[in-house]
Amino acid sequence: MRNQLVILITILSICLGYSQEQTYSFTLEEAIQFALENNYSAINANRDIIDAQKQKWETIATGLPQINGSVGYQNQLKQPVSLLPGEILGGEPGTFVPVIFSQPQSATATATLTQQIFDGSYIVGVQATKAFLSYSANNKEKTELDVRKQVVEAYGNVLLAEESIEILEKNKSTLEKNLFETTKLFENGLGEEESVDQLQITLSSIENQLQNALRLKDITLQMLNVSMGLALNAPTQLQENLEDLTMSKMDLGILGFDFNINDNVDYKLAENLNEQRYFEWKLARSSALPTLNAYVNYGSSAYSESFDFFSGDQQWFDSSIMGFDLNIPIFSSFKRSASTQRAKIALEKAKTQLTEAEQQIRLQLENAKNNYTLAIDNYETAKQNLTLSERIENKNQIKYKEGLATSFELRQAQTQLYATQQEYLQSMVEVINNKTELETILNTKD
């Protein structure tokens, strides 16, 4: 029995350890799809859709039959007294007799059915529910585009940090080798102390950059996890590398994409604002219309000297009423007129904002196209410059070892190479991010 218990505990420990060490692995598209289901904003956007549907029914239900019940109980601790003329009861004229007309305790139970027959604001409200559902759907679409853009940027930043670490470690290894050889030459009287100092300066700088890159990798990975809705420190691995991802994002054909302004989510939201202002205007106008409601109720009342209303001998008296309420607005000292005019002004402003939004979106599109083209050009240039810088640095390495170049010239070549390496990495990230920005405006993706 004891051995079985030990085995069971061991198995549970292994299972728990496995669950705690679960590692996630994603391509970029897999990361995007995961985020669309698990990102915090995406989850709430889905809830907003459900909330809008419930709100639609809430609005419709206000015009449907409503039934309400009420139960009341009273105990008149000191009953009111009424005075009757004395002659009614056979007394002298001019005298009054005090009487109490009811028993001290009473109970009532009533059910009331109300039905809205006509209300202009209700009609407008039902019409507006369709626009509200459209707004919620468009807002969800915008949230998904933002999440996608956020994940792409975070994914690219993690790859950038990983590539930077790899390059910096390689540079550090080369510098350490150079410093070791130069130090030995100096110790043997075959080199200058300045050469050792120059290499030490460069090495210290690279070591600082490497430590910063290592910290950035952790931070960017945490940002990616948060974007995808994972725990901050969840073990996550990326299946793609920066260069391959960049090549997949290089597509100049997107510049000729037939842009339809109605596909842009910001334009859709601007149209939703127009619809909202339009229905607000109709609602203000509807306040001048009469409202008509009907009702019918049924109730029962009982009276007693003591609380025995549940007794089988208690007598209950039924009552029922049916009626209509017609409310006709006549004069509001031009309040309704002013409200309608304000709503009309808000509608005209929304129309102007829609026109402005269209122009702004078209300008953003042209700017995004230009930035994407520039990013590709910069990438090609940075790639060529990297080849040249590597060649220059390699030549200076050979010259330095042969005594034909100074440590200062070698450091210049190395510094130029390191800067070109970072420019090359950054150019790839720019291609990826600018492609995503363009796709967001066009509301399309690979």
Secondary structure, 3 states (H helix, E strand, C coil): CHHHHHHHHHHHHHHHHHHHCCCEEECHHHHHHHHHHHCHHHHHHHHHHHHHHHHHHHHHHCCCCEEEEEEEEEECCCCCCEEEEHHHHCCCCCCEEEECCCCCEEEEEEEEEEEEEECHHHHHHHHHHHHHHHHHHHHHHHHHHHHHHHHHHHHHHHHHHHHHHHHHHHHHHHHHHHHHHHHHHHHCCCCCHHHHHHHHHHHHHHHHHHHHHHHHHHHHHHHHHHHHCCCCCCCEEECCCHHHHHHHCCCHHHHHCCCCHHHCHHHHHHHHHHHHHHHHHHHHHHCCCCEEEEEEEEEEEEEECCCCCCCCCCCCEEEEEEEEEEECCCCCCCHHHHHHHHHHHHHHHHHHHHHHHHHHHHHHHHHHHHHHHHHHHHHHHHHHHHHHHHHHHHHHHHHHHCCCCCHHHHHHHHHHHHHHHHHHHHHHHHHHHHHHHHHHHHCCCC
